[in-house]
Amino acid sequence: MKKYLGMPDIPMSKESEDYLDTKKYVTGLVRFVEECCTPMSIALQGDWGYR
């Protein structure tokens, strides 16, 4: 079996799998979306792939 380095690109099934500690960002984004005035556009931007 091949061993992979890094993180899998699959949804978490348990909070204990939050290896990148993203819960605080997810919680903030959910709160913003629930409370913001609409219409609202949200863009998530970041690096993609290897450099």
mmCIF entry with sequence, helices, sheets and N, C-alpha, C, O atoms, coordinates in Angstrom:
data_MODEL
# 
_entry.id   MODEL 
# 
_entity.id                         1 
_entity.type                       polymer 
_entity.pdbx_number_of_molecules   1 
# 
_entity_poly.entity_id                      1 
_entity_poly.type                           'polypeptide(L)' 
_entity_poly.nstd_linkage                   no 
_entity_poly.nstd_monomer                   no 
_entity_poly.pdbx_seq_one_letter_code       MKKYLGMPDIPMSKESEDYLDTKKYVTGLVRFVEECCTPMSIALQGDWGYR 
_entity_poly.pdbx_seq_one_letter_code_can   MKKYLGMPDIPMSKESEDYLDTKKYVTGLVRFVEECCTPMSIALQGDWGYR 
_entity_poly.pdbx_strand_id                 A 
# 
loop_
_entity_poly_seq.entity_id 
_entity_poly_seq.num 
_entity_poly_seq.mon_id 
_entity_poly_seq.hetero 
1 1  MET n 
1 2  LYS n 
1 3  LYS n 
1 4  TYR n 
1 5  LEU n 
1 6  GLY n 
1 7  MET n 
1 8  PRO n 
1 9  ASP n 
1 10 ILE n 
1 11 PRO n 
1 12 MET n 
1 13 SER n 
1 14 LYS n 
1 15 GLU n 
1 16 SER n 
1 17 GLU n 
1 18 ASP n 
1 19 TYR n 
1 20 LEU n 
1 21 ASP n 
1 22 THR n 
1 23 LYS n 
1 24 LYS n 
1 25 TYR n 
1 26 VAL n 
1 27 THR n 
1 28 GLY n 
1 29 LEU n 
1 30 VAL n 
1 31 ARG n 
1 32 PHE n 
1 33 VAL n 
1 34 GLU n 
1 35 GLU n 
1 36 CYS n 
1 37 CYS n 
1 38 THR n 
1 39 PRO n 
1 40 MET n 
1 41 SER n 
1 42 ILE n 
1 43 ALA n 
1 44 LEU n 
1 45 GLN n 
1 46 GLY n 
1 47 ASP n 
1 48 TRP n 
1 49 GLY n 
1 50 TYR n 
1 51 ARG n 
# 
_struct_asym.id          A 
_struct_asym.entity_id   1 
# 
loop_
_struct_conf.conf_type_id 
_struct_conf.id 
_struct_conf.pdbx_PDB_helix_id 
_struct_conf.beg_label_comp_id 
_struct_conf.beg_label_asym_id 
_struct_conf.beg_label_seq_id 
_struct_conf.pdbx_beg_PDB_ins_code 
_struct_conf.end_label_comp_id 
_struct_conf.end_label_asym_id 
_struct_conf.end_label_seq_id 
_struct_conf.pdbx_end_PDB_ins_code 
_struct_conf.beg_auth_comp_id 
_struct_conf.beg_auth_asym_id 
_struct_conf.beg_auth_seq_id 
_struct_conf.end_auth_comp_id 
_struct_conf.end_auth_asym_id 
_struct_conf.end_auth_seq_id 
_struct_conf.pdbx_PDB_helix_class 
_struct_conf.details 
_struct_conf.pdbx_PDB_helix_length 
HELX_P HELX_P1 AA1 GLU A 15 ? GLU A 17 ? GLU A 15 GLU A 17 5 ? 3  
HELX_P HELX_P2 AA2 LYS A 23 ? GLU A 35 ? LYS A 23 GLU A 35 1 ? 13 
# 
_struct_conf_type.id          HELX_P 
_struct_conf_type.criteria    ? 
_struct_conf_type.reference   ? 
# 
loop_
_atom_site.group_PDB 
_atom_site.id 
_atom_site.type_symbol 
_atom_site.label_atom_id 
_atom_site.label_alt_id 
_atom_site.label_comp_id 
_atom_site.label_asym_id 
_atom_site.label_entity_id 
_atom_site.label_seq_id 
_atom_site.pdbx_PDB_ins_code 
_atom_site.Cartn_x 
_atom_site.Cartn_y 
_atom_site.Cartn_z 
_atom_site.occupancy 
_atom_site.B_iso_or_equiv 
_atom_site.pdbx_formal_charge 
_atom_site.auth_seq_id 
_atom_site.auth_comp_id 
_atom_site.auth_asym_id 
_atom_site.auth_atom_id 
_atom_site.pdbx_PDB_model_num 
ATOM 1   N N  . MET A 1 1  ? 0.846   -1.175 0.000  1.00 0.00 ? 1  MET A N  1 
ATOM 2   C CA . MET A 1 1  ? 0.000   0.000  0.000  1.00 0.00 ? 1  MET A CA 1 
ATOM 3   C C  . MET A 1 1  ? 0.890   1.237  0.000  1.00 0.00 ? 1  MET A C  1 
ATOM 4   O O  . MET A 1 1  ? 1.882   1.296  0.727  1.00 0.00 ? 1  MET A O  1 
ATOM 5   N N  . LYS A 1 2  ? 0.533   2.223  -0.818 1.00 0.00 ? 2  LYS A N  1 
ATOM 6   C CA . LYS A 1 2  ? 1.293   3.442  -0.936 1.00 0.00 ? 2  LYS A CA 1 
ATOM 7   C C  . LYS A 1 2  ? 0.969   4.392  0.221  1.00 0.00 ? 2  LYS A C  1 
ATOM 8   O O  . LYS A 1 2  ? -0.201  4.599  0.544  1.00 0.00 ? 2  LYS A O  1 
ATOM 9   N N  . LYS A 1 3  ? 1.995   4.965  0.840  1.00 0.00 ? 3  LYS A N  1 
ATOM 10  C CA . LYS A 1 3  ? 1.794   5.905  1.939  1.00 0.00 ? 3  LYS A CA 1 
ATOM 11  C C  . LYS A 1 3  ? 1.871   7.326  1.387  1.00 0.00 ? 3  LYS A C  1 
ATOM 12  O O  . LYS A 1 3  ? 2.831   7.677  0.702  1.00 0.00 ? 3  LYS A O  1 
ATOM 13  N N  . TYR A 1 4  ? 0.857   8.143  1.688  1.00 0.00 ? 4  TYR A N  1 
ATOM 14  C CA . TYR A 1 4  ? 0.797   9.508  1.198  1.00 0.00 ? 4  TYR A CA 1 
ATOM 15  C C  . TYR A 1 4  ? 1.182   10.491 2.298  1.00 0.00 ? 4  TYR A C  1 
ATOM 16  O O  . TYR A 1 4  ? 0.853   10.286 3.467  1.00 0.00 ? 4  TYR A O  1 
ATOM 17  N N  . LEU A 1 5  ? 1.863   11.536 1.926  1.00 0.00 ? 5  LEU A N  1 
ATOM 18  C CA . LEU A 1 5  ? 2.190   12.617 2.848  1.00 0.00 ? 5  LEU A CA 1 
ATOM 19  C C  . LEU A 1 5  ? 1.188   13.740 2.651  1.00 0.00 ? 5  LEU A C  1 
ATOM 20  O O  . LEU A 1 5  ? 0.648   13.899 1.556  1.00 0.00 ? 5  LEU A O  1 
ATOM 21  N N  . GLY A 1 6  ? 0.935   14.513 3.679  1.00 0.00 ? 6  GLY A N  1 
ATOM 22  C CA . GLY A 1 6  ? 0.013   15.630 3.547  1.00 0.00 ? 6  GLY A CA 1 
ATOM 23  C C  . GLY A 1 6  ? -1.361  15.277 4.078  1.00 0.00 ? 6  GLY A C  1 
ATOM 24  O O  . GLY A 1 6  ? -1.520  14.363 4.886  1.00 0.00 ? 6  GLY A O  1 
ATOM 25  N N  . MET A 1 7  ? -2.346  16.018 3.609  1.00 0.00 ? 7  MET A N  1 
ATOM 26  C CA . MET A 1 7  ? -3.710  15.864 4.092  1.00 0.00 ? 7  MET A CA 1 
ATOM 27  C C  . MET A 1 7  ? -4.612  15.377 2.952  1.00 0.00 ? 7  MET A C  1 
ATOM 28  O O  . MET A 1 7  ? -4.457  15.816 1.813  1.00 0.00 ? 7  MET A O  1 
ATOM 29  N N  . PRO A 1 8  ? -5.540  14.487 3.248  1.00 0.00 ? 8  PRO A N  1 
ATOM 30  C CA . PRO A 1 8  ? -6.480  14.040 2.207  1.00 0.00 ? 8  PRO A CA 1 
ATOM 31  C C  . PRO A 1 8  ? -7.486  15.146 1.887  1.00 0.00 ? 8  PRO A C  1 
ATOM 32  O O  . PRO A 1 8  ? -7.832  15.940 2.761  1.00 0.00 ? 8  PRO A O  1 
ATOM 33  N N  . ASP A 1 9  ? -7.941  15.199 0.678  1.00 0.00 ? 9  ASP A N  1 
ATOM 34  C CA . ASP A 1 9  ? -8.922  16.188 0.246  1.00 0.00 ? 9  ASP A CA 1 
ATOM 35  C C  . ASP A 1 9  ? -10.321 15.578 0.317  1.00 0.00 ? 9  ASP A C  1 
ATOM 36  O O  . ASP A 1 9  ? -11.008 15.441 -0.696 1.00 0.00 ? 9  ASP A O  1 
ATOM 37  N N  . ILE A 1 10 ? -10.728 15.215 1.536  1.00 0.00 ? 10 ILE A N  1 
ATOM 38  C CA . ILE A 1 10 ? -12.049 14.642 1.758  1.00 0.00 ? 10 ILE A CA 1 
ATOM 39  C C  . ILE A 1 10 ? -12.674 15.325 2.979  1.00 0.00 ? 10 ILE A C  1 
ATOM 40  O O  . ILE A 1 10 ? -11.948 15.798 3.854  1.00 0.00 ? 10 ILE A O  1 
ATOM 41  N N  . PRO A 1 11 ? -13.990 15.382 3.049  1.00 0.00 ? 11 PRO A N  1 
ATOM 42  C CA . PRO A 1 11 ? -14.638 16.008 4.209  1.00 0.00 ? 11 PRO A CA 1 
ATOM 43  C C  . PRO A 1 11 ? -14.324 15.263 5.505  1.00 0.00 ? 11 PRO A C  1 
ATOM 44  O O  . PRO A 1 11 ? -14.126 14.048 5.511  1.00 0.00 ? 11 PRO A O  1 
ATOM 45  N N  . MET A 1 12 ? -14.285 16.020 6.600  1.00 0.00 ? 12 MET A N  1 
ATOM 46  C CA . MET A 1 12 ? -14.083 15.398 7.907  1.00 0.00 ? 12 MET A CA 1 
ATOM 47  C C  . MET A 1 12 ? -15.366 14.705 8.328  1.00 0.00 ? 12 MET A C  1 
ATOM 48  O O  . MET A 1 12 ? -16.462 15.196 8.059  1.00 0.00 ? 12 MET A O  1 
ATOM 49  N N  . SER A 1 13 ? -15.228 13.567 8.986  1.00 0.00 ? 13 SER A N  1 
ATOM 50  C CA . SER A 1 13 ? -16.409 12.896 9.518  1.00 0.00 ? 13 SER A CA 1 
ATOM 51  C C  . SER A 1 13 ? -16.533 13.088 11.026 1.00 0.00 ? 13 SER A C  1 
ATOM 52  O O  . SER A 1 13 ? -17.597 12.866 11.605 1.00 0.00 ? 13 SER A O  1 
ATOM 53  N N  . LYS A 1 14 ? -15.422 13.507 11.664 1.00 0.00 ? 14 LYS A N  1 
ATOM 54  C CA . LYS A 1 14 ? -15.411 13.742 13.114 1.00 0.00 ? 14 LYS A CA 1 
ATOM 55  C C  . LYS A 1 14 ? -14.604 15.006 13.391 1.00 0.00 ? 14 LYS A C  1 
ATOM 56  O O  . LYS A 1 14 ? -13.661 15.328 12.669 1.00 0.00 ? 14 LYS A O  1 
ATOM 57  N N  . GLU A 1 15 ? -14.990 15.716 14.447 1.00 0.00 ? 15 GLU A N  1 
ATOM 58  C CA . GLU A 1 15 ? -14.259 16.924 14.817 1.00 0.00 ? 15 GLU A CA 1 
ATOM 59  C C  . GLU A 1 15 ? -12.799 16.621 15.145 1.00 0.00 ? 15 GLU A C  1 
ATOM 60  O O  . GLU A 1 15 ? -11.937 17.481 14.962 1.00 0.00 ? 15 GLU A O  1 
ATOM 61  N N  . SER A 1 16 ? -12.513 15.428 15.621 1.00 0.00 ? 16 SER A N  1 
ATOM 62  C CA . SER A 1 16 ? -11.136 15.050 15.961 1.00 0.00 ? 16 SER A CA 1 
ATOM 63  C C  . SER A 1 16 ? -10.240 14.970 14.721 1.00 0.00 ? 16 SER A C  1 
ATOM 64  O O  . SER A 1 16 ? -9.018  14.903 14.852 1.00 0.00 ? 16 SER A O  1 
ATOM 65  N N  . GLU A 1 17 ? -10.828 14.976 13.523 1.00 0.00 ? 17 GLU A N  1 
ATOM 66  C CA . GLU A 1 17 ? -10.054 14.936 12.281 1.00 0.00 ? 17 GLU A CA 1 
ATOM 67  C C  . GLU A 1 17 ? -9.690  16.332 11.779 1.00 0.00 ? 17 GLU A C  1 
ATOM 68  O O  . GLU A 1 17 ? -9.156  16.463 10.678 1.00 0.00 ? 17 GLU A O  1 
ATOM 69  N N  . ASP A 1 18 ? -9.966  17.366 12.554 1.00 0.00 ? 18 ASP A N  1 
ATOM 70  C CA . ASP A 1 18 ? -9.658  18.749 12.168 1.00 0.00 ? 18 ASP A CA 1 
ATOM 71  C C  . ASP A 1 18 ? -8.175  19.022 12.423 1.00 0.00 ? 18 ASP A C  1 
ATOM 72  O O  . ASP A 1 18 ? -7.819  19.768 13.336 1.00 0.00 ? 18 ASP A O  1 
ATOM 73  N N  . TYR A 1 19 ? -7.326  18.417 11.615 1.00 0.00 ? 19 TYR A N  1 
ATOM 74  C CA . TYR A 1 19 ? -5.879  18.490 11.806 1.00 0.00 ? 19 TYR A CA 1 
ATOM 75  C C  . TYR A 1 19 ? -5.333  19.893 11.560 1.00 0.00 ? 19 TYR A C  1 
ATOM 76  O O  . TYR A 1 19 ? -4.267  20.228 12.076 1.00 0.00 ? 19 TYR A O  1 
ATOM 77  N N  . LEU A 1 20 ? -6.022  20.709 10.798 1.00 0.00 ? 20 LEU A N  1 
ATOM 78  C CA . LEU A 1 20 ? -5.555  22.065 10.496 1.00 0.00 ? 20 LEU A CA 1 
ATOM 79  C C  . LEU A 1 20 ? -6.205  23.111 11.386 1.00 0.00 ? 20 LEU A C  1 
ATOM 80  O O  . LEU A 1 20 ? -6.019  24.309 11.172 1.00 0.00 ? 20 LEU A O  1 
ATOM 81  N N  . ASP A 1 21 ? -6.965  22.672 12.382 1.00 0.00 ? 21 ASP A N  1 
ATOM 82  C CA . ASP A 1 21 ? -7.611  23.565 13.342 1.00 0.00 ? 21 ASP A CA 1 
ATOM 83  C C  . ASP A 1 21 ? -8.463  24.634 12.637 1.00 0.00 ? 21 ASP A C  1 
ATOM 84  O O  . ASP A 1 21 ? -8.317  25.828 12.899 1.00 0.00 ? 21 ASP A O  1 
ATOM 85  N N  . THR A 1 22 ? -9.344  24.190 11.747 1.00 0.00 ? 22 THR A N  1 
ATOM 86  C CA . THR A 1 22 ? -10.170 25.117 10.966 1.00 0.00 ? 22 THR A CA 1 
ATOM 87  C C  . THR A 1 22 ? -11.502 25.437 11.622 1.00 0.00 ? 22 THR A C  1 
ATOM 88  O O  . THR A 1 22 ? -12.244 26.277 11.114 1.00 0.00 ? 22 THR A O  1 
ATOM 89  N N  . LYS A 1 23 ? -11.826 24.793 12.732 1.00 0.00 ? 23 LYS A N  1 
ATOM 90  C CA . LYS A 1 23 ? -13.137 24.985 13.352 1.00 0.00 ? 23 LYS A CA 1 
ATOM 91  C C  . LYS A 1 23 ? -13.419 26.453 13.654 1.00 0.00 ? 23 LYS A C  1 
ATOM 92  O O  . LYS A 1 23 ? -14.540 26.915 13.438 1.00 0.00 ? 23 LYS A O  1 
ATOM 93  N N  . LYS A 1 24 ? -12.430 27.198 14.146 1.00 0.00 ? 24 LYS A N  1 
ATOM 94  C CA . LYS A 1 24 ? -12.652 28.602 14.484 1.00 0.00 ? 24 LYS A CA 1 
ATOM 95  C C  . LYS A 1 24 ? -13.005 29.422 13.241 1.00 0.00 ? 24 LYS A C  1 
ATOM 96  O O  . LYS A 1 24 ? -13.794 30.362 13.334 1.00 0.00 ? 24 LYS A O  1 
ATOM 97  N N  . TYR A 1 25 ? -12.440 29.085 12.087 1.00 0.00 ? 25 TYR A N  1 
ATOM 98  C CA . TYR A 1 25 ? -12.746 29.807 10.847 1.00 0.00 ? 25 TYR A CA 1 
ATOM 99  C C  . TYR A 1 25 ? -14.132 29.411 10.323 1.00 0.00 ? 25 TYR A C  1 
ATOM 100 O O  . TYR A 1 25 ? -14.898 30.257 9.862  1.00 0.00 ? 25 TYR A O  1 
ATOM 101 N N  . VAL A 1 26 ? -14.435 28.134 10.399 1.00 0.00 ? 26 VAL A N  1 
ATOM 102 C CA . VAL A 1 26 ? -15.744 27.650 9.958  1.00 0.00 ? 26 VAL A CA 1 
ATOM 103 C C  . VAL A 1 26 ? -16.851 28.260 10.814 1.00 0.00 ? 26 VAL A C  1 
ATOM 104 O O  . VAL A 1 26 ? -17.873 28.707 10.294 1.00 0.00 ? 26 VAL A O  1 
ATOM 105 N N  . THR A 1 27 ? -16.642 28.274 12.114 1.00 0.00 ? 27 THR A N  1 
ATOM 106 C CA . THR A 1 27 ? -17.630 28.847 13.025 1.00 0.00 ? 27 THR A CA 1 
ATOM 107 C C  . THR A 1 27 ? -17.850 30.325 12.725 1.00 0.00 ? 27 THR A C  1 
ATOM 108 O O  . THR A 1 27 ? -18.992 30.786 12.704 1.00 0.00 ? 27 THR A O  1 
ATOM 109 N N  . GLY A 1 28 ? -16.779 31.069 12.493 1.00 0.00 ? 28 GLY A N  1 
ATOM 110 C CA . GLY A 1 28 ? -16.894 32.491 12.160 1.00 0.00 ? 28 GLY A CA 1 
ATOM 111 C C  . GLY A 1 28 ? -17.604 32.725 10.844 1.00 0.00 ? 28 GLY A C  1 
ATOM 112 O O  . GLY A 1 28 ? -18.427 33.635 10.738 1.00 0.00 ? 28 GLY A O  1 
ATOM 113 N N  . LEU A 1 29 ? -17.300 31.916 9.839  1.00 0.00 ? 29 LEU A N  1 
ATOM 114 C CA . LEU A 1 29 ? -17.946 32.065 8.538  1.00 0.00 ? 29 LEU A CA 1 
ATOM 115 C C  . LEU A 1 29 ? -19.428 31.728 8.619  1.00 0.00 ? 29 LEU A C  1 
ATOM 116 O O  . LEU A 1 29 ? -20.254 32.432 8.039  1.00 0.00 ? 29 LEU A O  1 
ATOM 117 N N  . VAL A 1 30 ? -19.770 30.667 9.327  1.00 0.00 ? 30 VAL A N  1 
ATOM 118 C CA . VAL A 1 30 ? -21.181 30.288 9.489  1.00 0.00 ? 30 VAL A CA 1 
ATOM 119 C C  . VAL A 1 30 ? -21.938 31.404 10.199 1.00 0.00 ? 30 VAL A C  1 
ATOM 120 O O  . VAL A 1 30 ? -23.041 31.769 9.792  1.00 0.00 ? 30 VAL A O  1 
ATOM 121 N N  . ARG A 1 31 ? -21.355 31.937 11.241 1.00 0.00 ? 31 ARG A N  1 
ATOM 122 C CA . ARG A 1 31 ? -22.009 33.030 11.985 1.00 0.00 ? 31 ARG A CA 1 
ATOM 123 C C  . ARG A 1 31 ? -22.222 34.247 11.090 1.00 0.00 ? 31 ARG A C  1 
ATOM 124 O O  . ARG A 1 31 ? -23.291 34.857 11.115 1.00 0.00 ? 31 ARG A O  1 
ATOM 125 N N  . PHE A 1 32 ? -21.216 34.599 10.306 1.00 0.00 ? 32 PHE A N  1 
ATOM 126 C CA . PHE A 1 32 ? -21.328 35.732 9.396  1.00 0.00 ? 32 PHE A CA 1 
ATOM 127 C C  . PHE A 1 32 ? -22.452 35.521 8.383  1.00 0.00 ? 32 PHE A C  1 
ATOM 128 O O  . PHE A 1 32 ? -23.274 36.413 8.170  1.00 0.00 ? 32 PHE A O  1 
ATOM 129 N N  . VAL A 1 33 ? -22.488 34.352 7.766  1.00 0.00 ? 33 VAL A N  1 
ATOM 130 C CA . VAL A 1 33 ? -23.510 34.054 6.748  1.00 0.00 ? 33 VAL A CA 1 
ATOM 131 C C  . VAL A 1 33 ? -24.904 34.094 7.361  1.00 0.00 ? 33 VAL A C  1 
ATOM 132 O O  . VAL A 1 33 ? -25.838 34.601 6.739  1.00 0.00 ? 33 VAL A O  1 
ATOM 133 N N  . GLU A 1 34 ? -25.052 33.571 8.564  1.00 0.00 ? 34 GLU A N  1 
ATOM 134 C CA . GLU A 1 34 ? -26.366 33.560 9.208  1.00 0.00 ? 34 GLU A CA 1 
ATOM 135 C C  . GLU A 1 34 ? -26.846 34.953 9.601  1.00 0.00 ? 34 GLU A C  1 
ATOM 136 O O  . GLU A 1 34 ? -28.051 35.201 9.634  1.00 0.00 ? 34 GLU A O  1 
ATOM 137 N N  . GLU A 1 35 ? -25.918 35.867 9.901  1.00 0.00 ? 35 GLU A N  1 
ATOM 138 C CA . GLU A 1 35 ? -26.297 37.174 10.427 1.00 0.00 ? 35 GLU A CA 1 
ATOM 139 C C  . GLU A 1 35 ? -26.167 38.332 9.444  1.00 0.00 ? 35 GLU A C  1 
ATOM 140 O O  . GLU A 1 35 ? -26.640 39.429 9.742  1.00 0.00 ? 35 GLU A O  1 
ATOM 141 N N  . CYS A 1 36 ? -25.542 38.129 8.280  1.00 0.00 ? 36 CYS A N  1 
ATOM 142 C CA . CYS A 1 36 ? -25.306 39.237 7.363  1.00 0.00 ? 36 CYS A CA 1 
ATOM 143 C C  . CYS A 1 36 ? -26.585 39.640 6.631  1.00 0.00 ? 36 CYS A C  1 
ATOM 144 O O  . CYS A 1 36 ? -27.528 38.861 6.494  1.00 0.00 ? 36 CYS A O  1 
ATOM 145 N N  . CYS A 1 37 ? -26.575 40.885 6.170  1.00 0.00 ? 37 CYS A N  1 
ATOM 146 C CA . CYS A 1 37 ? -27.678 41.361 5.334  1.00 0.00 ? 37 CYS A CA 1 
ATOM 147 C C  . CYS A 1 37 ? -27.497 40.772 3.941  1.00 0.00 ? 37 CYS A C  1 
ATOM 148 O O  . CYS A 1 37 ? -26.374 40.652 3.451  1.00 0.00 ? 37 CYS A O  1 
ATOM 149 N N  . THR A 1 38 ? -28.579 40.414 3.322  1.00 0.00 ? 38 THR A N  1 
ATOM 150 C CA . THR A 1 38 ? -28.490 39.838 1.981  1.00 0.00 ? 38 THR A CA 1 
ATOM 151 C C  . THR A 1 38 ? -28.945 40.866 0.958  1.00 0.00 ? 38 THR A C  1 
ATOM 152 O O  . THR A 1 38 ? -29.694 41.768 1.333  1.00 0.00 ? 38 THR A O  1 
ATOM 153 N N  . PRO A 1 39 ? -28.555 40.798 -0.281 1.00 0.00 ? 39 PRO A N  1 
ATOM 154 C CA . PRO A 1 39 ? -27.694 39.767 -0.879 1.00 0.00 ? 39 PRO A CA 1 
ATOM 155 C C  . PRO A 1 39 ? -26.234 39.970 -0.495 1.00 0.00 ? 39 PRO A C  1 
ATOM 156 O O  . PRO A 1 39 ? -25.800 41.086 -0.212 1.00 0.00 ? 39 PRO A O  1 
ATOM 157 N N  . MET A 1 40 ? -25.494 38.879 -0.489 1.00 0.00 ? 40 MET A N  1 
ATOM 158 C CA . MET A 1 40 ? -24.091 38.904 -0.101 1.00 0.00 ? 40 MET A CA 1 
ATOM 159 C C  . MET A 1 40 ? -23.336 37.899 -0.957 1.00 0.00 ? 40 MET A C  1 
ATOM 160 O O  . MET A 1 40 ? -23.808 36.786 -1.189 1.00 0.00 ? 40 MET A O  1 
ATOM 161 N N  . SER A 1 41 ? -22.167 38.300 -1.421 1.00 0.00 ? 41 SER A N  1 
ATOM 162 C CA . SER A 1 41 ? -21.279 37.385 -2.155 1.00 0.00 ? 41 SER A CA 1 
ATOM 163 C C  . SER A 1 41 ? -20.063 37.112 -1.294 1.00 0.00 ? 41 SER A C  1 
ATOM 164 O O  . SER A 1 41 ? -19.513 38.025 -0.678 1.00 0.00 ? 41 SER A O  1 
ATOM 165 N N  . ILE A 1 42 ? -19.646 35.864 -1.251 1.00 0.00 ? 42 ILE A N  1 
ATOM 166 C CA . ILE A 1 42 ? -18.476 35.473 -0.466 1.00 0.00 ? 42 ILE A CA 1 
ATOM 167 C C  . ILE A 1 42 ? -17.525 34.725 -1.392 1.00 0.00 ? 42 ILE A C  1 
ATOM 168 O O  . ILE A 1 42 ? -17.932 33.825 -2.126 1.00 0.00 ? 42 ILE A O  1 
ATOM 169 N N  . ALA A 1 43 ? -16.253 35.111 -1.346 1.00 0.00 ? 43 ALA A N  1 
ATOM 170 C CA . ALA A 1 43 ? -15.224 34.423 -2.130 1.00 0.00 ? 43 ALA A CA 1 
ATOM 171 C C  . ALA A 1 43 ? -14.191 33.850 -1.173 1.00 0.00 ? 43 ALA A C  1 
ATOM 172 O O  . ALA A 1 43 ? -13.702 34.555 -0.290 1.00 0.00 ? 43 ALA A O  1 
ATOM 173 N N  . LEU A 1 44 ? -13.861 32.595 -1.339 1.00 0.00 ? 44 LEU A N  1 
ATOM 174 C CA . LEU A 1 44 ? -12.790 31.961 -0.566 1.00 0.00 ? 44 LEU A CA 1 
ATOM 175 C C  . LEU A 1 44 ? -11.595 31.825 -1.496 1.00 0.00 ? 44 LEU A C  1 
ATOM 176 O O  . LEU A 1 44 ? -11.679 31.163 -2.530 1.00 0.00 ? 44 LEU A O  1 
ATOM 177 N N  . GLN A 1 45 ? -10.495 32.444 -1.132 1.00 0.00 ? 45 GLN A N  1 
ATOM 178 C CA . GLN A 1 45 ? -9.322  32.451 -1.999 1.00 0.00 ? 45 GLN A CA 1 
ATOM 179 C C  . GLN A 1 45 ? -8.119  31.914 -1.246 1.00 0.00 ? 45 GLN A C  1 
ATOM 180 O O  . GLN A 1 45 ? -8.009  32.075 -0.031 1.00 0.00 ? 45 GLN A O  1 
ATOM 181 N N  . GLY A 1 46 ? -7.230  31.281 -1.970 1.00 0.00 ? 46 GLY A N  1 
ATOM 182 C CA . GLY A 1 46 ? -6.008  30.767 -1.361 1.00 0.00 ? 46 GLY A CA 1 
ATOM 183 C C  . GLY A 1 46 ? -5.159  30.058 -2.388 1.00 0.00 ? 46 GLY A C  1 
ATOM 184 O O  . GLY A 1 46 ? -5.580  29.836 -3.523 1.00 0.00 ? 46 GLY A O  1 
ATOM 185 N N  . ASP A 1 47 ? -3.963  29.707 -1.977 1.00 0.00 ? 47 ASP A N  1 
ATOM 186 C CA . ASP A 1 47 ? -3.058  28.973 -2.866 1.00 0.00 ? 47 ASP A CA 1 
ATOM 187 C C  . ASP A 1 47 ? -3.628  27.606 -3.173 1.00 0.00 ? 47 ASP A C  1 
ATOM 188 O O  . ASP A 1 47 ? -4.357  27.029 -2.367 1.00 0.00 ? 47 ASP A O  1 
ATOM 189 N N  . TRP A 1 48 ? -3.295  27.100 -4.328 1.00 0.00 ? 48 TRP A N  1 
ATOM 190 C CA . TRP A 1 48 ? -3.773  25.800 -4.756 1.00 0.00 ? 48 TRP A CA 1 
ATOM 191 C C  . TRP A 1 48 ? -2.620  25.042 -5.397 1.00 0.00 ? 48 TRP A C  1 
ATOM 192 O O  . TRP A 1 48 ? -1.916  25.583 -6.250 1.00 0.00 ? 48 TRP A O  1 
ATOM 193 N N  . GLY A 1 49 ? -2.431  23.831 -5.002 1.00 0.00 ? 49 GLY A N  1 
ATOM 194 C CA . GLY A 1 49 ? -1.412  23.000 -5.637 1.00 0.00 ? 49 GLY A CA 1 
ATOM 195 C C  . GLY A 1 49 ? -0.021  23.231 -5.063 1.00 0.00 ? 49 GLY A C  1 
ATOM 196 O O  . GLY A 1 49 ? 0.145   23.867 -4.023 1.00 0.00 ? 49 GLY A O  1 
ATOM 197 N N  . TYR A 1 50 ? 0.961   22.704 -5.761 1.00 0.00 ? 50 TYR A N  1 
ATOM 198 C CA . TYR A 1 50 ? 2.346   22.801 -5.319 1.00 0.00 ? 50 TYR A CA 1 
ATOM 199 C C  . TYR A 1 50 ? 3.025   24.004 -5.938 1.00 0.00 ? 50 TYR A C  1 
ATOM 200 O O  . TYR A 1 50 ? 2.659   24.455 -7.023 1.00 0.00 ? 50 TYR A O  1 
ATOM 201 N N  . ARG A 1 51 ? 4.013   24.514 -5.238 1.00 0.00 ? 51 ARG A N  1 
ATOM 202 C CA . ARG A 1 51 ? 4.806   25.640 -5.782 1.00 0.00 ? 51 ARG A CA 1 
ATOM 203 C C  . ARG A 1 51 ? 6.136   25.135 -6.256 1.00 0.00 ? 51 ARG A C  1 
ATOM 204 O O  . ARG A 1 51 ? 6.953   25.914 -6.747 1.00 0.00 ? 51 ARG A O  1 
# 
